Amino acid sequence: MTVEPYLGDTAYGPTYGPPVPNVQALVAATVRQVRRASDGREVVSTAQVITAPGLTCPPGSRVTLPDGRVTTAISTAEHTAPGLPVPACTEVSCE
């Protein structure tokens, strides 16, 4: 998977940081309703991605999934599990 971090909007449209290639991820192509953090609207996510902790993927980032589909990050959440036998991770919900 490749992630191009969203940097902001310009007069010419959205701008992205340098691509981060070969991000190891677990991708679930399921439809879920998620709340957009920036404005609180509820939107539909068609893919959820689980990666190692620390991935820089703010909402609006361009994400190329392993099957070649290009999508946009809706929200990103860091999960920790101190004391539990599960790993910490970053979850990205995509359009």
N, C-alpha and C positions, 0 to 999 in steps of 0.2 A: 504494500500500500504506500502511496505517496501523499504527503500533506504539504500544502502551501499555506502558511499562516497568514490570516487576514490582518492587514496593517491599517486599513481605513479606506475612506472614499476620497476621490479627487474629482476634478472637473471632467475627467475622462472615464470615470467609473471606479470600481474597487481596485485596490492595489494589494499585492501579496508579497510575502517575503520569499527568500530562496526556497525551492522545493526540498523537502526532507524525504529522500527516497528510502525504499526497503524497510519501512516501519513494520515490524512483526505485529500481527494483530489477529484476533479472533473476530470474525464478522458474522453477525446474525441479521439476515435479511427478513426481518419481520416488521409488520406495521404496528406502531405504538403511538399513542398520543402523548406528547411531551409539552411542557410549558417553556416558552422561550424566555430566557432570563432577562433579556434587554427590555422587553415591553410587557411581559406577563401573558401574552396571547398563547392559547393552546394550539399547537400545530401537529401535523402528522409526520412521524419519523418512519422512513422505510428501511433504514439500516442502523444498527447499533454496533459500535466497534469497541473492543476491549484491547488496550495496549499496556505496555509497561508504564509505571508511574513517571511523571515528569514530561509527558508529551506536550509541546506547545501547539495548541490547536484551538484558538479562540473562536467563538461563534462567528460565522461568515467565512471561515477558512475553506479553501477548496481541497477536497479529498478525492483521490483516485483510488477506488476499491480494487482488490485483486482481480476481479472479473473485467476491469477496464472502465466500469461506470464512473463518471465524474459527478460528484454530489457536493453539497454544501453542509458544513457543520452547523447544527442548530444550537446545541449546548454541549458543554464539557464538564465532567465531574471527576474529581479525584477521590478515590475510595481507599481508606486505610482500614486495617483490621488488627490493631494491637492486641496481642494475646490470643488471637484466633489462628487456627491452622490454615488460613487462606492468604494468598498474596495480595499486596496492595496493587492497585491498577488505576488507569485512567479510562473513563468511559466517554465516548463521543457519540451523540445521537445525530444522525444525518438525515437530510431531506430525501 
